[in-house]
């Protein structure tokens, strides 16, 4: 499965979120490709979900066809895991 970690420019906070998502996936034994990208590239990207800040989630909702999940603290593995678990349960 492919998911996106999104920030404004695709090279700062999205990289931190990407690393946290990869750690969570590894801990949970979930095979997942995580890509860090900018908001404009995310609009047309093929993926199963987008993880980003609440502000960018609001911007993406009108142009995205995949679920969008907001994360407040990108380095908080417990929070990232909780949001990722929500994504997994929504897929069922």
Phi and psi restraints in degrees (value plus and minus 20) as a CYANA .aco file:
   2 UNK   PHI    -137.9   -97.9
   2 UNK   PSI     110.3   150.3
   3 UNK   PHI    -149.0  -109.0
   3 UNK   PSI     138.2   178.2
   4 UNK   PHI    -133.3   -93.3
   4 UNK   PSI     119.8   159.8
   5 UNK   PHI    -126.7   -86.7
   5 UNK   PSI      98.9   138.9
   6 UNK   PHI    -139.6   -99.6
   6 UNK   PSI     116.2   156.2
   7 UNK   PHI    -157.2  -117.2
   7 UNK   PSI    -198.2  -158.2
   8 UNK   PHI     -79.9   -39.9
   8 UNK   PSI     -62.1   -22.1
   9 UNK   PHI    -134.8   -94.8
   9 UNK   PSI     -27.9    12.1
  10 UNK   PHI      60.0   100.0
  10 UNK   PSI      -7.3    32.7
  11 UNK   PHI    -156.5  -116.5
  11 UNK   PSI     -21.7    18.3
  12 UNK   PHI    -131.0   -91.0
  12 UNK   PSI    -115.6   -75.6
  13 UNK   PHI     -87.0   -47.0
  13 UNK   PSI     -46.5    -6.5
  14 UNK   PHI     -84.9   -44.9
  14 UNK   PSI     -51.3   -11.3
  15 UNK   PHI     -88.4   -48.4
  15 UNK   PSI     -58.2   -18.2
  16 UNK   PHI     -85.2   -45.2
  16 UNK   PSI     -65.9   -25.9
  17 UNK   PHI     -83.6   -43.6
  17 UNK   PSI     -59.6   -19.6
  18 UNK   PHI     -77.6   -37.6
  18 UNK   PSI     -68.1   -28.1
  19 UNK   PHI     -83.4   -43.4
  19 UNK   PSI     -59.8   -19.8
  20 UNK   PHI     -85.7   -45.7
  20 UNK   PSI     -62.9   -22.9
  21 UNK   PHI     -82.9   -42.9
  21 UNK   PSI     -60.8   -20.8
  22 UNK   PHI     -83.5   -43.5
  22 UNK   PSI     -60.7   -20.7
  23 UNK   PHI     -83.0   -43.0
  23 UNK   PSI     -64.4   -24.4
  24 UNK   PHI     -82.7   -42.7
  24 UNK   PSI     -64.8   -24.8
  25 UNK   PHI     -80.7   -40.7
  25 UNK   PSI     -63.0   -23.0
  26 UNK   PHI     -83.3   -43.3
  26 UNK   PSI     -65.5   -25.5
  27 UNK   PHI     -79.5   -39.5
  27 UNK   PSI     -57.4   -17.4
  28 UNK   PHI    -108.3   -68.3
  28 UNK   PSI     -26.6    13.4
  29 UNK   PHI      52.2    92.2
  29 UNK   PSI      10.7    50.7
  30 UNK   PHI    -123.0   -83.0
  30 UNK   PSI     105.8   145.8
  31 UNK   PHI    -100.3   -60.3
  31 UNK   PSI      99.0   139.0
  32 UNK   PHI    -172.3  -132.3
  32 UNK   PSI     117.0   157.0
  33 UNK   PHI    -118.3   -78.3
  33 UNK   PSI     102.2   142.2
  34 UNK   PHI    -132.4   -92.4
  34 UNK   PSI     107.9   147.9
  35 UNK   PHI    -139.2   -99.2
  35 UNK   PSI     111.5   151.5
  36 UNK   PHI    -108.6   -68.6
  36 UNK   PSI     113.0   153.0
  37 UNK   PHI    -172.5  -132.5
  37 UNK   PSI     150.8   190.8
  38 UNK   PHI    -111.5   -71.5
  38 UNK   PSI     147.0   187.0
  39 UNK   PHI     -82.6   -42.6
  39 UNK   PSI     -59.1   -19.1
  40 UNK   PHI     -88.2   -48.2
  40 UNK   PSI     -59.9   -19.9
  41 UNK   PHI     -88.0   -48.0
  41 UNK   PSI     -52.4   -12.4
  42 UNK   PHI     -86.4   -46.4
  42 UNK   PSI     -49.2    -9.2
  43 UNK   PHI     -78.2   -38.2
  43 UNK   PSI     -55.0   -15.0
  44 UNK   PHI    -133.7   -93.7
  44 UNK   PSI     -12.8    27.2
  45 UNK   PHI     -95.7   -55.7
  45 UNK   PSI     128.8   168.8
  46 UNK   PHI    -111.0   -71.0
  46 UNK   PSI      96.3   136.3
  47 UNK   PHI    -181.0  -141.0
  47 UNK   PSI     154.3   194.3
  48 UNK   PHI    -115.6   -75.6
  48 UNK   PSI     -41.5    -1.5
  49 UNK   PHI    -185.4  -145.4
  49 UNK   PSI     139.5   179.5
  50 UNK   PHI    -141.9  -101.9
  50 UNK   PSI     113.4   153.4
  51 UNK   PHI    -135.7   -95.7
  51 UNK   PSI     110.2   150.2
  52 UNK   PHI    -182.7  -142.7
  52 UNK   PSI    -193.0  -153.0
  53 UNK   PHI     -97.4   -57.4
  53 UNK   PSI     143.4   183.4
  54 UNK   PHI     -81.9   -41.9
  54 UNK   PSI     -58.9   -18.9
  55 UNK   PHI     -82.8   -42.8
  55 UNK   PSI     -67.1   -27.1
  56 UNK   PHI     -93.3   -53.3
  56 UNK   PSI     -49.8    -9.8
  57 UNK   PHI     -80.0   -40.0
  57 UNK   PSI     -62.2   -22.2
  58 UNK   PHI     -82.2   -42.2
  58 UNK   PSI     -58.2   -18.2
  59 UNK   PHI     -88.6   -48.6
  59 UNK   PSI     -56.0   -16.0
  60 UNK   PHI    -100.0   -60.0
  60 UNK   PSI     -44.4    -4.4
  61 UNK   PHI     -75.3   -35.3
  61 UNK   PSI     -57.5   -17.5
  62 UNK   PHI     -96.6   -56.6
  62 UNK   PSI     -37.0     3.0
  63 UNK   PHI    -138.8   -98.8
  63 UNK   PSI     -19.3    20.7
  64 UNK   PHI    -127.0   -87.0
  64 UNK   PSI     125.8   165.8
  65 UNK   PHI    -125.5   -85.5
  65 UNK   PSI     -18.8    21.2
  66 UNK   PHI    -132.8   -92.8
  66 UNK   PSI     140.7   180.7
  67 UNK   PHI     -83.3   -43.3
  67 UNK   PSI     125.1   165.1
  68 UNK   PHI    -141.6  -101.6
  68 UNK   PSI     110.3   150.3
  69 UNK   PHI    -140.9  -100.9
  69 UNK   PSI     111.1   151.1
  70 UNK   PHI    -119.4   -79.4
  70 UNK   PSI     122.9   162.9
  71 UNK   PHI    -146.4  -106.4
  71 UNK   PSI     111.4   151.4
  72 UNK   PHI    -104.3   -64.3
  72 UNK   PSI     -69.6   -29.6
  73 UNK   PHI    -134.6   -94.6
  73 UNK   PSI      80.3   120.3
  74 UNK   PHI     -82.9   -42.9
  74 UNK   PSI     -46.3    -6.3
  75 UNK   PHI    -113.1   -73.1
  75 UNK   PSI     -24.5    15.5
  76 UNK   PHI    -105.0   -65.0
  76 UNK   PSI      78.0   118.0
  77 UNK   PHI     -81.9   -41.9
  77 UNK   PSI     -51.9   -11.9
  78 UNK   PHI     -85.0   -45.0
  78 UNK   PSI     -63.1   -23.1
  79 UNK   PHI     -87.3   -47.3
  79 UNK   PSI     -65.6   -25.6
  80 UNK   PHI     -80.4   -40.4
  80 UNK   PSI     -61.7   -21.7
  81 UNK   PHI     -82.7   -42.7
  81 UNK   PSI     -62.3   -22.3
  82 UNK   PHI     -81.7   -41.7
  82 UNK   PSI     -62.3   -22.3
  83 UNK   PHI     -88.5   -48.5
  83 UNK   PSI     -60.0   -20.0
  84 UNK   PHI     -86.4   -46.4
  84 UNK   PSI     -59.6   -19.6
  85 UNK   PHI     -81.9   -41.9
  85 UNK   PSI     -57.5   -17.5
  86 UNK   PHI     -82.0   -42.0
  86 UNK   PSI     -64.3   -24.3
  87 UNK   PHI     -77.1   -37.1
  87 UNK   PSI     -67.2   -27.2
  88 UNK   PHI     -83.4   -43.4
  88 UNK   PSI     -60.6   -20.6
  89 UNK   PHI     -90.4   -50.4
  89 UNK   PSI     -52.0   -12.0
  90 UNK   PHI     -87.1   -47.1
  90 UNK   PSI     -46.2    -6.2
  91 UNK   PHI     -93.6   -53.6
  91 UNK   PSI     -40.1    -0.1
